Amino acid sequence: METIVIVFLLLLGLGLVTFGADGVINGASDIAKRFGVSEFVIGLTIVALGTSAPEMVVSFLSAFQGNSDISVGNIIGSNIFNTAIILGLTAVLSPIAITQRNRIYDIPVNVLVTLLLVVFGLSEGKNLTVLDGVIFLSIFVVYFIWNFKREHDERKNETEDVPQASARRPIIMSIFMVLAGLFALVYGGNLFVDNACKIAKLLGVSDKVIAITLIAAGTSLPELATSLVAVIKGKGQLALGNIIGSNTFNILLILGGSAVIRPLSMDHITYWDYGTLMLSAVLLLMYTIFINKQKINKIEGALLLLLGLVYMGLCIAL
């Protein structure tokens, strides 16, 4: 009887994640149309901030408890999962179009923020200090404001008077859909992960394997569901914005905030972890600048996906 309940809750969590992702995409698209903001920027900011909520809860609570390994490992693992697994799988399902803005600003910023984390992490002492956290949070505030200001300036300076697309729903309904969808994503994701771990334990899977696979992937489940639903609905820019925004928020806001709460030790983060994190960000940059400037195609997505799977496989094996 207990197993039946666990399976039911697992499926319920999966259903909530799917329902939540659909609500977020539809509501966010309506808001973008109504205010003339691109779907990419909505994905980069509002949606990314919401789907990063699980990482924020895990890392902040771990920082309060003095558990640096979980705070830091959660973010590094999630960012690798976001870029390699989620973006790779999304591109395999449907090639993702890349805009000039993505090539010049957004993807290079993702690389620079990742590089900054690696530099701080490998600095003498291998700690993220309170000062490092303040620097991360300051960059986050500037980056968040800059995105909306740039979007506003681009719309304002358009030479042609492009008619604004009308939204299908009242603005209050669109906002409610986004908020309710984010709640369903986070709650459903937690429900899914908790019961997936219970099933794994019943099957005799070790705690190490559960931690590296189910828990690490579970905090990225909202990003996964949102990106897959977005690409299925033909909104690849929203999916790309969600991934890049989540990666940036994870480092600047969540790790920055965690370091301010309590300095974080980076001793247990290996060169393999740093290397995979950096390689996934650099590969995305190479795809959009040196290889294929118009889109991330299925082959490129498959290579990202392979990188993520190899990383997780080696983590489990070692």
C-alpha positions as a LaTeX table, in Angstrom:
\begin{tabular}{lrrr}
\hline
Residue & $x$ (\AA) & $y$ (\AA) & $z$ (\AA) \\
\hline
Met1 & 0.00 & 0.00 & 0.00 \\
Glu2 & 2.84 & 2.36 & 0.88 \\
Thr3 & 4.45 & 1.77 & $-2.52$ \\
Ile4 & 1.20 & 2.62 & $-4.29$ \\
Val5 & 0.98 & 5.91 & $-2.38$ \\
Ile6 & 4.59 & 6.76 & $-3.24$ \\
Val7 & 4.01 & 6.05 & $-6.94$ \\
Phe8 & 0.82 & 8.14 & $-6.88$ \\
Leu9 & 2.64 & 11.08 & $-5.28$ \\
Leu10 & 5.48 & 10.69 & $-7.79$ \\
Leu11 & 3.03 & 10.92 & $-10.70$ \\
Leu12 & 1.19 & 13.79 & $-9.01$ \\
Gly13 & 4.46 & 15.70 & $-8.71$ \\
Leu14 & 5.25 & 15.08 & $-12.38$ \\
Gly15 & 1.75 & 16.25 & $-13.32$ \\
Leu16 & 2.13 & 19.44 & $-11.29$ \\
Val17 & 5.48 & 20.17 & $-12.94$ \\
Thr18 & 3.98 & 19.73 & $-16.40$ \\
Phe19 & 0.91 & 21.83 & $-15.53$ \\
Gly20 & 3.09 & 24.51 & $-13.93$ \\
Ala21 & 5.44 & 24.75 & $-16.90$ \\
Asp22 & 2.51 & 25.20 & $-19.29$ \\
Gly23 & 1.05 & 27.96 & $-17.11$ \\
Val24 & 4.37 & 29.78 & $-16.81$ \\
Ile25 & 5.00 & 29.71 & $-20.57$ \\
Asn26 & 1.51 & 30.88 & $-21.53$ \\
Gly27 & 1.36 & 33.58 & $-18.84$ \\
Ala28 & 4.88 & 34.84 & $-19.53$ \\
Ser29 & 4.22 & 34.98 & $-23.27$ \\
Asp30 & 1.10 & 37.08 & $-22.69$ \\
Ile31 & 3.00 & 39.47 & $-20.41$ \\
Ala32 & 5.77 & 39.81 & $-23.00$ \\
Lys33 & 3.24 & 40.64 & $-25.72$ \\
Arg34 & 1.34 & 43.12 & $-23.57$ \\
Phe35 & 4.39 & 45.13 & $-22.47$ \\
Gly36 & 6.41 & 44.76 & $-25.65$ \\
Val37 & 9.17 & 42.85 & $-23.87$ \\
Ser38 & 10.88 & 40.03 & $-25.73$ \\
Glu39 & 10.21 & 36.46 & $-24.64$ \\
Phe40 & 13.96 & 36.03 & $-24.18$ \\
Val41 & 14.14 & 38.78 & $-21.54$ \\
Ile42 & 11.05 & 37.42 & $-19.76$ \\
Gly43 & 12.72 & 34.00 & $-19.70$ \\
Leu44 & 16.07 & 35.53 & $-18.67$ \\
Thr45 & 14.62 & 37.37 & $-15.69$ \\
Ile46 & 11.17 & 36.54 & $-14.31$ \\
Val47 & 10.92 & 32.90 & $-15.40$ \\
Ala48 & 14.58 & 32.17 & $-14.60$ \\
Leu49 & 14.26 & 33.68 & $-11.14$ \\
Gly50 & 11.17 & 31.58 & $-10.43$ \\
Thr51 & 12.60 & 28.31 & $-11.72$ \\
Ser52 & 15.76 & 28.89 & $-9.65$ \\
Ala53 & 13.71 & 28.85 & $-6.44$ \\
Pro54 & 14.63 & 25.22 & $-5.54$ \\
Glu55 & 18.35 & 25.97 & $-5.82$ \\
Met56 & 17.85 & 29.11 & $-3.73$ \\
Val57 & 16.06 & 27.26 & $-0.93$ \\
Val58 & 18.61 & 24.42 & $-0.84$ \\
Ser59 & 21.68 & 26.67 & $-0.94$ \\
Phe60 & 20.44 & 29.31 & 1.51 \\
Leu61 & 19.33 & 26.71 & 4.08 \\
Ser62 & 22.63 & 24.86 & 3.67 \\
Ala63 & 24.56 & 28.11 & 4.18 \\
Phe64 & 22.63 & 28.82 & 7.40 \\
Gln65 & 23.50 & 25.29 & 8.56 \\
Gly66 & 27.17 & 25.72 & 7.63 \\
Asn67 & 27.09 & 23.03 & 4.93 \\
Ser68 & 29.21 & 24.58 & 2.17 \\
Asp69 & 29.41 & 21.38 & 0.14 \\
Ile70 & 25.66 & 21.35 & $-0.52$ \\
Ser71 & 25.41 & 25.12 & $-1.12$ \\
Val72 & 28.23 & 25.14 & $-3.66$ \\
Gly73 & 27.78 & 21.66 & $-5.12$ \\
Asn74 & 24.08 & 22.28 & $-5.71$ \\
Ile75 & 24.80 & 25.36 & $-7.83$ \\
Ile76 & 27.70 & 23.92 & $-9.82$ \\
Gly77 & 25.78 & 20.70 & $-10.45$ \\
Ser78 & 22.63 & 22.59 & $-11.43$ \\
Asn79 & 24.47 & 24.86 & $-13.87$ \\
Ile80 & 26.14 & 21.88 & $-15.54$ \\
Phe81 & 22.78 & 20.13 & $-15.70$ \\
Asn82 & 21.10 & 23.29 & $-17.09$ \\
Thr83 & 23.55 & 23.87 & $-19.93$ \\
Ala84 & 24.62 & 20.34 & $-20.81$ \\
Ile85 & 21.52 & 18.24 & $-20.12$ \\
Ile86 & 18.58 & 20.63 & $-20.42$ \\
Leu87 & 19.82 & 22.91 & $-23.21$ \\
Gly88 & 21.34 & 19.93 & $-24.99$ \\
Leu89 & 18.12 & 17.93 & $-24.84$ \\
Thr90 & 16.07 & 20.98 & $-25.85$ \\
Ala91 & 18.25 & 21.54 & $-28.94$ \\
Val92 & 18.03 & 17.84 & $-29.86$ \\
Leu93 & 14.23 & 18.09 & $-29.84$ \\
Ser94 & 14.20 & 21.34 & $-31.83$ \\
Pro95 & 17.09 & 23.61 & $-32.95$ \\
Ile96 & 17.18 & 26.86 & $-30.95$ \\
Ala97 & 17.46 & 30.12 & $-32.90$ \\
Ile98 & 20.18 & 32.53 & $-31.74$ \\
Thr99 & 19.76 & 36.30 & $-32.04$ \\
Gln100 & 22.49 & 38.90 & $-32.43$ \\
Arg101 & 21.86 & 40.01 & $-28.86$ \\
Asn102 & 22.41 & 36.43 & $-27.64$ \\
Arg103 & 25.74 & 36.22 & $-29.48$ \\
Ile104 & 27.09 & 39.63 & $-28.44$ \\
Tyr105 & 25.80 & 40.00 & $-24.87$ \\
Asp106 & 23.88 & 37.18 & $-23.19$ \\
Ile107 & 25.99 & 34.10 & $-23.90$ \\
Pro108 & 29.34 & 35.93 & $-23.32$ \\
Val109 & 27.97 & 37.22 & $-19.98$ \\
Asn110 & 27.14 & 33.61 & $-19.03$ \\
Val111 & 30.77 & 32.65 & $-19.75$ \\
Leu112 & 32.21 & 35.63 & $-17.84$ \\
Val113 & 30.07 & 34.99 & $-14.75$ \\
Thr114 & 31.05 & 31.30 & $-14.82$ \\
Leu115 & 34.72 & 32.25 & $-15.20$ \\
Leu116 & 34.43 & 34.65 & $-12.26$ \\
Leu117 & 33.14 & 31.80 & $-10.07$ \\
Val118 & 36.02 & 29.56 & $-11.16$ \\
Val119 & 38.58 & 32.31 & $-10.43$ \\
Phe120 & 37.10 & 33.00 & $-6.98$ \\
Gly121 & 36.86 & 29.27 & $-6.27$ \\
Leu122 & 40.49 & 28.58 & $-7.19$ \\
Ser123 & 41.86 & 31.63 & $-5.40$ \\
Glu124 & 44.11 & 31.23 & $-2.38$ \\
Gly125 & 42.15 & 29.71 & 0.48 \\
Lys126 & 39.54 & 28.23 & $-1.87$ \\
Asn127 & 36.70 & 30.07 & $-0.15$ \\
Leu128 & 33.90 & 32.32 & $-1.28$ \\
Thr129 & 34.16 & 35.18 & 1.20 \\
Val130 & 31.57 & 37.73 & 2.28 \\
Leu131 & 33.29 & 40.24 & $-0.03$ \\
Asp132 & 32.98 & 37.80 & $-2.94$ \\
Gly133 & 29.29 & 37.43 & $-2.12$ \\
Val134 & 28.80 & 41.20 & $-2.11$ \\
Ile135 & 30.54 & 41.44 & $-5.49$ \\
Phe136 & 28.28 & 38.73 & $-6.92$ \\
Leu137 & 25.12 & 40.39 & $-5.56$ \\
Ser138 & 26.18 & 43.81 & $-6.88$ \\
Ile139 & 26.76 & 42.39 & $-10.36$ \\
Phe140 & 23.38 & 40.67 & $-10.15$ \\
Val141 & 21.53 & 43.93 & $-9.41$ \\
Val142 & 23.32 & 45.74 & $-12.25$ \\
Tyr143 & 22.72 & 42.87 & $-14.68$ \\
Phe144 & 19.02 & 42.58 & $-13.81$ \\
Ile145 & 18.39 & 46.32 & $-14.23$ \\
Trp146 & 20.55 & 46.52 & $-17.35$ \\
Asn147 & 18.49 & 43.88 & $-19.15$ \\
Phe148 & 15.22 & 45.74 & $-18.72$ \\
Lys149 & 16.82 & 49.11 & $-19.53$ \\
Arg150 & 18.40 & 47.72 & $-22.67$ \\
Glu151 & 15.11 & 46.15 & $-23.72$ \\
His152 & 13.32 & 49.48 & $-23.13$ \\
Asp153 & 15.93 & 51.42 & $-25.13$ \\
Glu154 & 15.79 & 48.96 & $-28.03$ \\
Arg155 & 12.01 & 49.28 & $-28.22$ \\
Lys156 & 12.20 & 53.05 & $-27.93$ \\
Asn157 & 14.80 & 53.42 & $-30.70$ \\
Glu158 & 13.05 & 51.19 & $-33.22$ \\
Thr159 & 12.71 & 53.09 & $-36.46$ \\
Glu160 & 9.51 & 51.35 & $-37.49$ \\
Asp161 & 6.30 & 51.60 & $-35.54$ \\
Val162 & 5.65 & 47.91 & $-35.08$ \\
Pro163 & 2.13 & 47.24 & $-33.83$ \\
Gln164 & 2.10 & 45.59 & $-30.40$ \\
Ala165 & 0.59 & 42.13 & $-30.34$ \\
Ser166 & $-2.46$ & 41.85 & $-28.18$ \\
Ala167 & $-2.46$ & 39.44 & $-25.28$ \\
Arg168 & $-5.18$ & 36.84 & $-25.09$ \\
Arg169 & $-5.95$ & 37.33 & $-21.39$ \\
Pro170 & $-6.33$ & 40.16 & $-18.87$ \\
Ile171 & $-3.00$ & 41.12 & $-17.29$ \\
Ile172 & $-4.11$ & 39.94 & $-13.83$ \\
Met173 & $-4.87$ & 36.51 & $-15.24$ \\
Ser174 & $-1.47$ & 36.32 & $-16.98$ \\
Ile175 & 0.36 & 37.26 & $-13.76$ \\
Phe176 & $-1.69$ & 34.71 & $-11.81$ \\
Met177 & $-0.81$ & 32.02 & $-14.36$ \\
Val178 & 2.91 & 32.73 & $-13.96$ \\
Leu179 & 2.79 & 32.76 & $-10.15$ \\
Ala180 & 0.57 & 29.68 & $-9.92$ \\
Gly181 & 2.71 & 27.92 & $-12.51$ \\
Leu182 & 5.92 & 28.67 & $-10.60$ \\
Phe183 & 4.34 & 27.39 & $-7.39$ \\
Ala184 & 3.25 & 24.18 & $-9.13$ \\
Leu185 & 6.73 & 23.78 & $-10.63$ \\
Val186 & 8.52 & 24.11 & $-7.30$ \\
Tyr187 & 6.03 & 22.11 & $-5.22$ \\
Gly188 & 5.60 & 19.44 & $-7.88$ \\
Gly189 & 9.36 & 19.19 & $-8.34$ \\
Asn190 & 9.91 & 18.67 & $-4.62$ \\
Leu191 & 7.13 & 16.08 & $-4.51$ \\
Phe192 & 8.62 & 14.24 & $-7.47$ \\
Val193 & 12.18 & 14.23 & $-6.06$ \\
Asp194 & 11.13 & 13.17 & $-2.54$ \\
Asn195 & 9.15 & 10.19 & $-3.79$ \\
Ala196 & 11.68 & 9.27 & $-6.47$ \\
Cys197 & 14.28 & 9.05 & $-3.69$ \\
Lys198 & 11.94 & 6.80 & $-1.66$ \\
Ile199 & 11.48 & 4.47 & $-4.64$ \\
Ala200 & 15.24 & 4.42 & $-5.23$ \\
Lys201 & 15.85 & 3.46 & $-1.60$ \\
Leu202 & 13.27 & 0.68 & $-1.84$ \\
Leu203 & 15.16 & $-0.61$ & $-4.88$ \\
Gly204 & 18.45 & $-0.55$ & $-2.96$ \\
Val205 & 20.07 & 2.40 & $-4.76$ \\
Ser206 & 22.86 & 3.98 & $-2.70$ \\
Asp207 & 22.60 & 7.43 & $-1.10$ \\
Lys208 & 25.55 & 8.64 & $-3.19$ \\
Val209 & 23.86 & 7.77 & $-6.48$ \\
Ile210 & 20.59 & 9.31 & $-5.30$ \\
Ala211 & 22.34 & 12.56 & $-4.30$ \\
Ile212 & 24.29 & 12.92 & $-7.55$ \\
Thr213 & 21.39 & 12.06 & $-9.86$ \\
Leu214 & 17.93 & 12.59 & $-8.40$ \\
Ile215 & 18.60 & 15.49 & $-6.02$ \\
Ala216 & 20.98 & 17.36 & $-8.33$ \\
Ala217 & 18.61 & 16.94 & $-11.28$ \\
Gly218 & 15.56 & 17.55 & $-9.11$ \\
Thr219 & 16.43 & 21.17 & $-8.28$ \\
Ser220 & 16.73 & 21.75 & $-12.05$ \\
Leu221 & 13.39 & 20.06 & $-12.81$ \\
Pro222 & 11.54 & 23.41 & $-13.13$ \\
Glu223 & 14.08 & 24.61 & $-15.72$ \\
Leu224 & 13.80 & 21.28 & $-17.55$ \\
Ala225 & 10.01 & 21.29 & $-17.68$ \\
Thr226 & 9.81 & 24.98 & $-18.62$ \\
Ser227 & 12.40 & 24.68 & $-21.39$ \\
Leu228 & 10.87 & 21.55 & $-22.90$ \\
Val229 & 7.35 & 23.01 & $-22.90$ \\
Ala230 & 8.71 & 26.26 & $-24.34$ \\
Val231 & 10.45 & 24.56 & $-27.25$ \\
Ile232 & 7.41 & 22.35 & $-27.93$ \\
Lys233 & 5.34 & 25.54 & $-28.18$ \\
Gly234 & 7.89 & 27.05 & $-30.58$ \\
Lys235 & 9.30 & 29.51 & $-28.02$ \\
Gly236 & 12.99 & 28.60 & $-28.18$ \\
Gln237 & 14.10 & 32.09 & $-27.11$ \\
Leu238 & 12.16 & 31.78 & $-23.87$ \\
Ala239 & 13.82 & 28.40 & $-23.23$ \\
Leu240 & 17.29 & 29.82 & $-23.94$ \\
Gly241 & 16.61 & 32.83 & $-21.72$ \\
Asn242 & 15.43 & 30.55 & $-18.93$ \\
Ile243 & 18.67 & 28.52 & $-19.01$ \\
Ile244 & 21.08 & 31.47 & $-19.28$ \\
Gly245 & 19.12 & 33.43 & $-16.68$ \\
Ser246 & 19.02 & 30.49 & $-14.26$ \\
Asn247 & 22.77 & 29.94 & $-14.59$ \\
Thr248 & 23.49 & 33.61 & $-13.98$ \\
Phe249 & 21.07 & 33.87 & $-11.04$ \\
Asn250 & 22.44 & 30.67 & $-9.51$ \\
Ile251 & 25.95 & 32.12 & $-9.35$ \\
Leu252 & 25.34 & 35.81 & $-8.73$ \\
Leu253 & 22.21 & 35.78 & $-6.57$ \\
Ile254 & 22.17 & 32.38 & $-4.86$ \\
Leu255 & 25.90 & 31.74 & $-4.33$ \\
Gly256 & 26.42 & 35.43 & $-3.66$ \\
Gly257 & 23.65 & 35.47 & $-1.07$ \\
Ser258 & 24.88 & 32.20 & 0.46 \\
Ala259 & 28.42 & 33.60 & 0.83 \\
Val260 & 27.07 & 36.71 & 2.55 \\
Ile261 & 25.15 & 34.49 & 4.99 \\
Arg262 & 28.31 & 32.50 & 5.69 \\
Pro263 & 31.65 & 32.16 & 3.81 \\
Leu264 & 31.62 & 29.02 & 1.66 \\
Ser265 & 34.44 & 26.50 & 1.41 \\
Met266 & 35.25 & 25.34 & $-2.13$ \\
Asp267 & 37.73 & 22.66 & $-0.99$ \\
His268 & 35.69 & 19.71 & $-2.24$ \\
Ile269 & 35.04 & 21.15 & $-5.71$ \\
Thr270 & 37.44 & 19.37 & $-8.05$ \\
Tyr271 & 39.17 & 20.49 & $-11.24$ \\
Trp272 & 36.85 & 18.06 & $-13.03$ \\
Asp273 & 33.83 & 19.97 & $-11.68$ \\
Tyr274 & 35.29 & 23.35 & $-12.62$ \\
Gly275 & 36.40 & 22.06 & $-16.01$ \\
Thr276 & 33.00 & 20.62 & $-16.93$ \\
Leu277 & 31.22 & 23.78 & $-15.74$ \\
Met278 & 33.53 & 25.99 & $-17.81$ \\
Leu279 & 33.52 & 23.68 & $-20.84$ \\
Ser280 & 29.72 & 23.64 & $-21.05$ \\
Ala281 & 29.61 & 27.46 & $-21.02$ \\
Val282 & 32.44 & 27.79 & $-23.56$ \\
Leu283 & 30.89 & 25.19 & $-25.88$ \\
Leu284 & 27.68 & 27.22 & $-25.98$ \\
Leu285 & 29.73 & 30.32 & $-26.85$ \\
Met286 & 31.63 & 28.48 & $-29.59$ \\
Tyr287 & 28.40 & 27.17 & $-31.11$ \\
Thr288 & 26.95 & 30.66 & $-31.45$ \\
Ile289 & 30.08 & 32.58 & $-32.53$ \\
Phe290 & 32.49 & 30.27 & $-34.33$ \\
Ile291 & 30.43 & 27.31 & $-35.56$ \\
Asn292 & 26.78 & 28.11 & $-36.25$ \\
Lys293 & 25.75 & 31.70 & $-35.73$ \\
Gln294 & 22.08 & 31.20 & $-36.48$ \\
Lys295 & 21.06 & 28.41 & $-34.14$ \\
Ile296 & 22.06 & 25.59 & $-31.83$ \\
Asn297 & 21.35 & 22.54 & $-33.95$ \\
Lys298 & 20.62 & 18.94 & $-33.00$ \\
Ile299 & 24.21 & 17.72 & $-33.34$ \\
Glu300 & 25.51 & 20.49 & $-31.12$ \\
Gly301 & 22.74 & 19.77 & $-28.63$ \\
Ala302 & 23.68 & 16.09 & $-28.64$ \\
Leu303 & 27.31 & 16.95 & $-27.82$ \\
Leu304 & 26.20 & 19.06 & $-24.87$ \\
Leu305 & 23.92 & 16.26 & $-23.71$ \\
Leu306 & 26.77 & 13.75 & $-24.01$ \\
Leu307 & 29.02 & 16.01 & $-21.91$ \\
Gly308 & 26.41 & 16.16 & $-19.16$ \\
Leu309 & 25.80 & 12.41 & $-19.15$ \\
Val310 & 29.54 & 11.62 & $-19.08$ \\
Tyr311 & 30.01 & 14.04 & $-16.17$ \\
Met312 & 27.21 & 12.48 & $-14.14$ \\
Gly313 & 28.39 & 8.97 & $-15.01$ \\
Leu314 & 31.94 & 9.68 & $-13.87$ \\
Cys315 & 30.70 & 11.34 & $-10.68$ \\
Ile316 & 28.77 & 8.18 & $-9.83$ \\
Ala317 & 31.66 & 5.87 & $-10.81$ \\
Leu318 & 34.24 & 7.83 & $-8.84$ \\
\hline
\end{tabular}
